[in-house]
Amino acid sequence: MEQNISNLVFKVTHAGGSGSCFYLKSHNFFVTNYHVVEGYRTVAVHDNERNPYEAKVILVNPQLDIALMAVEHDFSALPELCLAEDDALAIGGKVHVAGYPYGMPFTLTEGSLSSPKQLMNGRYYIQIDAAVNPGNSGGPIINDRNEVVGITVSKFTDSSADNMGFGIRMESLRKLLEAAEGMERDCFHVQCDSCEELIADEEEYCPSCGEKLPEGVFEQRHISPLSEFCERAIGAMGINPVLARDGYESWLFHKGSSEIRLFVYDRAYLFAVSPINLLPKKEVEKVLDYMLDTDFAPYKLGIEGRQIYMCYRIHLSDLTEESEERILANLVQLAEKADEMDNMMVERFGCEFSAYTKQMEE
């Protein structure tokens, strides 16, 4: 492909999971599926270098399954991504599905256009023969001219349709983009699918045409009390919790150079884990002796292959009013200690930085 499309396709994360989105420079909007961000007004978008940005969901059309997001950041250095004309779709034409399936790193999958206008659930979609997986939702389907021909939607796929994917057609996106011209970007709007009115105040029916709006479209999802506790700890580390969300009761972020993973396991344990270093390829005895002889309590160091991990684990039943401040302090200290130790292990024992280490700018 003529341009590096990975620069324009971002991962979307929030407390409920993840999806994909893409950036339209001419409109200064990020585009995704409505069902990817349903129930959230603020999410995170991550570029291919894993840099997170806070995004505001400002316009949704649930019937079209499209949402527009705005980010307060200068993306002017990114190239333009154009939308294909409707008559540019031809059966058998090569297409690429770009996104973050299952929350994995960026992938680009090739396929062909099976149908430019497939009727499903009362609307027309494009159909492709490339597999579409959860996490691809909201990402672009691109033709061989680097034009977006569809917005990937995975809600129609199932285990019996391994070689079938669908995309929202561009006339639906243009409908929303035209309505968004001149719209205030500091609040959430719902577009009435009947009269195309933009509605900012919570309503049950469209104030212009009387059409009943989708159930719960103005409702916001709330995080669990355990998530509130974890995000209080993340905030105490100097990290924006919204940017750290990586699914339900799961967070992923960097404290300095070290990656920190905070998650609930088996509904019984809260884990904080940092993959700090790789063992040196030679002369490992010194670092192994150090790990065995040093008391890291309340943390533990472990090894899987060459990867060295720092870990803190508590049973959820141990999280009480009396213990929560101590546990919160331990979580914060783990992040700080991991950020110190990865450098020390390199300098003192000749370890290597982990592949998950964030290289800090000089």
Secondary structure as UniProt FT lines:
FT   HELIX           5..7
FT   STRAND          9..14
FT   TURN            15..16
FT   STRAND          17..24
FT   TURN            25..28
FT   STRAND          29..32
FT   HELIX           34..37
FT   TURN            38..39
FT   STRAND          42..46
FT   TURN            48..49
FT   STRAND          52..61
FT   TURN            62..65
FT   STRAND          66..71
FT   TURN            76..77
FT   STRAND          82..83
FT   HELIX           86..88
FT   TURN            91..92
FT   STRAND          94..99
FT   HELIX           101..103
FT   STRAND          107..120
FT   TURN            121..122
FT   STRAND          123..128
FT   TURN            134..135
FT   TURN            137..138
FT   STRAND          140..143
FT   TURN            144..145
FT   STRAND          147..153
FT   TURN            155..156
FT   TURN            159..160
FT   TURN            162..163
FT   STRAND          165..168
FT   HELIX           170..180
FT   TURN            181..182
FT   STRAND          189..191
FT   TURN            193..195
FT   STRAND          198..199
FT   TURN            207..209
FT   TURN            215..218
FT   HELIX           225..236
FT   TURN            237..238
FT   HELIX           241..244
FT   TURN            248..249
FT   STRAND          250..255
FT   TURN            256..257
FT   STRAND          258..265
FT   TURN            266..268
FT   STRAND          269..278
FT   HELIX           285..293
FT   TURN            297..298
FT   STRAND          300..304
FT   TURN            305..306
FT   STRAND          307..315
FT   HELIX           316..318
FT   TURN            321..323
FT   HELIX           324..349
FT   STRAND          352..353
FT   TURN            355..356
//
